[in-house]
């Protein structure tokens, strides 16, 4: 009987304490919950574990440097290399294991332009040339990008193959002769890249970028009668500004 009274007294005392000091019980419960939450592992956002893949289209314009065209190493010192418009396509990805900081791109682009050297005489030799310069470029780019939520600046470098096409060719040289046949050459090319990407939605983005493009073309020409003509070269250097739109997957 004494044990029954003792048990009843303990239960009664607990009930009184619960009524008199409910904040104490709530504090204890909160402390227990905080302990559990502090030991729970941090959740990783799904987008932080995804590889960023995309495809983009762009238009571009060039401003080449004036480098002399050469016919059999004889320079046309007054050469004017003119820029033009073009466009391109890029497919790229930024792997999740790099934190989406480092990425790779495959790029296909084209540019139009002109080369002109008005008639001039020096050293007893008269020279002139003009032709349309078109290029198709296949490049592989390595990019370093800050993976911001909306604005993503990036820099990079690329290398590949540039097909240079000399159209409507007209070389006049008083000692070598006249060259007026079209010619084509494939040359190693590289480029330096800097740009900014702006995410419009989760999938749609806009971008603009600057490229410094380099390719050294060497063409083999033909005379009008079909015989092999002299070679001519152009060390092409150009500033390029591009802008476009892309879709991320």
C-alpha positions as CSV (number, residue, x, y, z in Angstrom):
1,X,0.0,0.0,0.0
2,X,2.9,2.3,0.8
3,X,4.4,1.8,-2.7
4,X,1.0,2.7,-4.3
5,X,0.9,6.0,-2.3
6,X,4.4,6.8,-3.3
7,X,3.7,6.2,-7.0
8,X,0.6,8.3,-6.9
9,X,2.6,11.1,-5.2
10,X,5.2,11.1,-8.0
11,X,2.6,11.3,-10.8
12,X,0.8,14.1,-8.9
13,X,4.0,16.1,-8.5
14,X,4.8,15.7,-12.2
15,X,1.4,17.0,-13.2
16,X,1.8,20.1,-10.9
17,X,5.2,20.9,-12.4
18,X,3.8,20.6,-15.9
19,X,1.0,23.1,-15.1
20,X,3.3,25.5,-13.2
21,X,6.3,25.5,-15.5
22,X,5.3,24.7,-19.2
23,X,8.1,26.8,-20.6
24,X,10.6,24.5,-19.0
25,X,9.2,21.5,-20.9
26,X,9.0,23.5,-24.2
27,X,12.6,24.6,-23.8
28,X,13.7,21.0,-23.3
29,X,11.8,19.9,-26.4
30,X,13.3,22.7,-28.5
31,X,16.8,21.8,-27.3
32,X,16.2,18.2,-28.3
33,X,14.9,19.3,-31.8
34,X,17.9,21.6,-32.3
35,X,20.3,18.8,-31.4
36,X,18.6,16.6,-34.0
37,X,18.7,19.2,-36.7
38,X,22.3,20.1,-36.0
39,X,23.3,16.5,-36.6
40,X,21.3,16.1,-39.8
41,X,23.4,16.2,-43.0
42,X,23.2,19.4,-45.1
43,X,21.0,19.0,-48.2
44,X,22.7,19.4,-51.6
45,X,20.7,21.3,-54.2
46,X,19.9,19.2,-57.2
47,X,21.2,21.8,-59.7
48,X,24.7,21.8,-58.0
49,X,25.1,18.1,-58.9
50,X,24.0,18.5,-62.6
51,X,26.3,18.8,-65.5
52,X,25.6,22.0,-67.5
53,X,25.1,21.1,-71.2
54,X,24.0,23.6,-73.8
55,X,23.8,24.5,-77.5
56,X,24.0,28.1,-78.8
57,X,23.8,30.1,-82.0
58,X,25.5,33.5,-82.6
59,X,26.3,36.2,-85.1
60,X,29.8,37.8,-85.2
61,X,31.7,40.7,-86.7
62,X,35.5,40.9,-87.3
63,X,38.0,43.7,-87.3
64,X,41.3,42.3,-88.7
65,X,44.7,43.7,-88.3
66,X,46.4,45.0,-91.4
67,X,49.1,42.4,-92.1
68,X,50.8,42.3,-95.6
69,X,49.8,39.8,-98.1
70,X,52.9,38.1,-99.7
71,X,53.4,36.7,-103.1
72,X,56.3,34.3,-103.1
73,X,57.5,36.1,-99.9
74,X,57.4,39.5,-101.6
75,X,55.2,41.7,-99.2
76,X,52.4,44.0,-100.4
77,X,53.1,46.6,-97.7
78,X,50.0,48.6,-98.3
79,X,47.6,45.6,-97.7
80,X,44.2,46.5,-96.2
81,X,42.5,43.6,-94.5
82,X,38.8,44.3,-94.1
83,X,36.4,42.7,-91.7
84,X,33.0,41.3,-92.3
85,X,30.1,39.4,-90.7
86,X,29.6,35.8,-90.0
87,X,28.0,33.4,-87.5
88,X,28.5,30.1,-85.7
89,X,27.3,27.2,-83.6
90,X,28.6,26.0,-80.2
91,X,27.9,22.8,-78.2
92,X,29.4,22.7,-74.7
93,X,29.3,21.3,-71.2
94,X,30.5,22.1,-67.7
95,X,30.9,18.8,-65.7
96,X,29.5,18.6,-62.2
97,X,32.7,17.2,-60.8
98,X,34.5,20.5,-61.7
99,X,31.8,22.5,-59.8
100,X,30.8,23.7,-63.3
101,X,33.8,26.0,-63.2
102,X,35.7,24.3,-66.1
103,X,34.1,23.4,-69.4
104,X,34.7,22.3,-73.0
105,X,33.1,23.5,-76.2
106,X,33.0,22.4,-79.8
107,X,32.6,25.4,-82.1
108,X,31.8,25.8,-85.9
109,X,31.9,29.3,-87.3
110,X,32.4,31.3,-90.5
111,X,33.5,34.8,-91.4
112,X,33.6,37.0,-94.5
113,X,36.1,39.7,-95.4
114,X,38.2,41.3,-98.1
115,X,41.9,41.9,-98.8
116,X,42.9,44.9,-100.9
117,X,46.3,46.4,-101.8
118,X,46.1,49.2,-104.3
119,X,48.6,49.5,-107.1
120,X,52.0,50.7,-105.8
121,X,55.5,50.6,-107.1
122,X,58.6,50.1,-105.0
123,X,62.1,48.8,-105.9
124,X,61.1,48.9,-109.5
125,X,58.3,46.4,-109.0
126,X,54.6,47.2,-109.4
127,X,52.2,45.3,-107.2
128,X,48.4,45.1,-106.5
129,X,45.9,42.6,-105.2
130,X,42.3,42.3,-104.1
131,X,40.3,39.2,-103.2
132,X,37.5,38.1,-101.0
133,X,38.6,36.2,-97.9
134,X,36.2,33.7,-96.4
135,X,36.9,31.3,-93.6
136,X,35.3,28.3,-92.0
137,X,36.6,27.4,-88.6
138,X,36.3,24.3,-86.5
139,X,37.6,24.9,-82.9
140,X,37.8,23.1,-79.5
141,X,37.6,25.5,-76.6
142,X,38.5,25.2,-72.9
143,X,36.6,27.7,-70.7
144,X,36.9,28.8,-67.1
145,X,33.6,30.2,-65.8
146,X,32.2,31.6,-62.6
147,X,28.9,29.6,-62.2
148,X,26.7,32.5,-60.9
149,X,23.0,32.0,-60.7
150,X,22.3,34.8,-63.3
151,X,25.5,36.3,-64.6
152,X,28.4,34.0,-65.6
153,X,31.6,35.7,-66.8
154,X,34.2,33.4,-68.5
155,X,37.6,33.3,-70.2
156,X,39.1,30.6,-72.4
157,X,41.4,29.5,-75.1
158,X,40.7,27.5,-78.3
159,X,42.5,25.7,-81.0
160,X,41.6,24.0,-84.3
161,X,41.5,24.2,-88.0
162,X,40.6,27.2,-90.2
163,X,39.8,26.8,-93.9
164,X,40.7,30.0,-95.7
165,X,39.2,30.6,-99.1
166,X,40.6,33.3,-101.5
167,X,37.7,34.1,-103.9
168,X,37.7,36.5,-106.9
169,X,41.5,36.6,-106.7
170,X,43.4,39.2,-108.6
171,X,47.2,39.4,-107.9
172,X,49.2,41.8,-110.2
173,X,53.0,41.6,-110.0
174,X,55.2,43.1,-112.7
175,X,57.9,40.4,-112.4
176,X,55.8,37.3,-111.4
177,X,52.7,37.9,-113.5
178,X,49.0,37.8,-112.9
179,X,47.2,35.3,-110.6
180,X,43.4,35.3,-110.7
181,X,42.3,31.8,-109.8
182,X,40.5,30.9,-106.6
183,X,42.5,29.1,-103.9
184,X,41.9,27.4,-100.6
185,X,44.1,26.4,-97.6
186,X,43.6,24.7,-94.3
187,X,45.6,26.2,-91.5
188,X,46.1,25.7,-87.8
189,X,44.2,28.4,-85.8
190,X,43.9,29.4,-82.2
191,X,41.9,32.0,-80.3
192,X,41.7,33.8,-76.9
193,X,38.2,34.2,-75.5
194,X,36.4,36.4,-72.9
195,X,32.7,36.7,-72.5
196,X,29.6,36.9,-70.3
197,X,26.6,34.6,-70.2
198,X,23.2,35.9,-68.7
199,X,20.6,33.3,-67.8
200,X,17.1,34.5,-68.8
201,X,15.3,31.4,-67.5
202,X,16.4,28.0,-66.2
203,X,17.1,26.9,-69.8
204,X,17.3,30.0,-72.0
205,X,20.4,32.3,-71.9
206,X,22.0,35.1,-73.8
207,X,25.8,35.7,-74.2
208,X,28.3,38.0,-75.7
209,X,32.0,37.4,-76.2
210,X,35.3,38.8,-77.5
211,X,37.8,36.6,-79.5
212,X,41.3,37.3,-80.7
213,X,41.7,34.9,-83.7
214,X,44.9,33.8,-85.4
215,X,45.5,31.8,-88.5
216,X,48.4,31.8,-91.0
217,X,47.1,31.0,-94.5
218,X,49.4,29.8,-97.4
219,X,47.7,29.3,-100.7
220,X,49.0,27.6,-103.8
221,X,47.7,29.4,-106.9
222,X,47.3,28.5,-110.6
223,X,47.7,30.6,-113.7
224,X,44.9,31.0,-116.2
225,X,46.4,28.3,-118.4
226,X,46.2,25.7,-115.6
227,X,49.8,25.6,-114.7
228,X,51.0,25.9,-111.2
229,X,51.4,29.5,-110.0
230,X,53.2,31.1,-107.2
231,X,52.2,30.7,-103.5
232,X,50.8,33.6,-101.6
233,X,50.3,34.0,-97.8
234,X,48.5,36.1,-95.2
235,X,49.2,36.0,-91.5
236,X,45.6,36.7,-90.4
237,X,44.9,38.3,-87.0
238,X,41.5,39.6,-86.0
239,X,39.4,41.0,-83.2
240,X,36.0,39.4,-83.2
241,X,32.8,40.4,-81.3
242,X,30.0,37.8,-81.1
243,X,26.6,37.7,-79.5
244,X,23.9,35.0,-79.4
245,X,21.3,32.9,-77.7
246,X,21.5,29.4,-76.2
247,X,19.5,26.6,-74.6
248,X,20.7,24.6,-71.6
249,X,19.8,20.9,-71.0
